[in-house]
């Protein structure tokens, strides 16, 4: 099945789609400040397109643990020129990584196609109205707490069941607003301890069964340091191993910092493994 967008399409028959992270922030955990200027951000976007990216995810506010929020005005100043700049040379699908309805609406006006909301529309009650206005796809993520507080003491009786129930309720809430074009993200590293992240990765099949495409983002995240004792600069190869496992378990979108290596990982997985094929997505 193909989801037609304003710019390009999401072709689910292609196999897992690669979403490249473009953080236009000074303080993101993995690449903070590297692409903060407009020129550097657009150069990065061109490079990701050359490397085979399927979606570029533009974000103007860090969601790393402990991060402070930024104003709507500052976030818009960061992301709108980048989205408009990408549109000047490419029709690649662009997602806007924000939980603010005003930012999402303006980004869609400027050429974005998809909303990627880490709060699952919980932080801004106007977000569902933006989804309905544009009838655009939305990535709905599960998070316990906020970026400022999420890693202080996350607790679950059954993390897989609780995340599944949350995402199932979001499907019911949003399904009629955008023709059911909902992508689910279990929120690896967002309000979860190491054991919670590992449990979700082991049981991705339980989330795939909800019937919406599943997005997994593990790229360079801190749980790998907790798990294997490696600093962020050494997590890239491990990220690819986990991404391939996620593909095997049904992930339809992989959100990553290293587009080139993830595209290679997808090729290897498609050649040597079995890519899960959901006929509905």
Order of alpha helices (4+ residues) and beta strands (2+ residues): beta-beta-beta-alpha-beta-alpha-beta-alpha-beta-alpha-beta-alpha-beta-alpha-alpha-beta-alpha-alpha-beta-alpha
